[in-house]
Amino acid sequence: MTLRLAFMGTPDFAARSLAEIAAAGHEVARVYTQPPRRRGRGQSEQKTPVHQLAEILGIPVSTPESFRDPAVIEDFASLDLDLAAVVAYGQILPQAALDAPRLGCLNLHASLLPRWRGAAPIQRAIMAGDTLTGVQLQQMEAGLDTGPILLSETVRIAPTETASSLHDKLRDAGALMWPRALSALERGSLEAVPQSDEGATYAKKISASEARIDWARAAGDLSAHIRGLSPYPGAWFELPTEKGPVRTKVLMAEAVDGAGAPGTVLEGLTVACGEGALSLTRLQREGKGAMDAATFLNGNQIPAGMVLG
């Protein structure tokens, strides 16, 4: 027996799940994704990764601006679905949409709920210094990531983990959960475990203002902050130059021994923090490519005693 479902997702993180669901032989009647947006220097219109994959797989695609449009919900309900599989779609589904499929809507979330409900669980877990995270399939309800848990997979956060590397781990682990979950759902053996609100935390969207490095923080905290924002949007500081300050991203850094006024270069690319120091090991100057510390120092004069903004 196969399930008839809709898939809702937008980024690369979601595309891998769509590929696994389709490969498992389920009938994907429709893919919903965000509309094409203008991006890049040429501002050309680009389809989402999920949209592109759906076209390759020959699956019809819908790109509604809002799922609160009654006509969109009516069309969705007319598909006569067993369920909807949702992965990083980017829209909040109203109750009428959640109720339309026979088995409701299942969502893949990149944390161990109730920790890090919300938009940026991968980044927030690293920035907070967590050592464990995971992916979970939940039955969707009206609250933000509050639905009962159907299936979980735990993933360890390595000491050098970045948002990029953890994204890929969770993407792959989560995608492989779908065939197991859908098979169990067909057999009626998928148990829903209610969430508790105790210990709940919220992974709010990353703001531009918090990406700037505050050298007054402890070096260990800053290392986690930097890795959690690497490579995008990238934690940054202002590098003094003869032509004025230049925004420079730090993509990787290691907490080391050292002391001095916060933001002061001690030697090489070791910078004093509020507690300890940071060795900046991978950087990207505005308008340039990413490079290691040695290459960066070859092209930039950074004497000991310079204060980074």
Buried (B, 14 or more C-beta within 10 A) or exposed (E): EEBBBBBBBBBBBBBBBBBBBBEBEBEBBBBBBBEEEEEEEEEEEEBBBBBBBBEEBEBEBBBBEEBBEEEBBEEBBEBEBBBBBBBBBEBEBBEBBBEBBEBBBBBBBBBBBBBBBBBBBBBBBBBBEBEEBBBBBBBBBEEEBBBBBBBBBEBEBEEEBBBEBBBBBBBBBBBBBBBBBBBBBBEEEBEEEEBEEEEBBBBEEBEEEEBEBBBEBBBBBBBBBBBBBBBEBBBBBBBBEEEEEBBBBBBBBBBBEBEBEBBBBBEBBBBBBBBBBBBBBBBBBEEBEBBBBEEBBEEBEBEEEEBBB
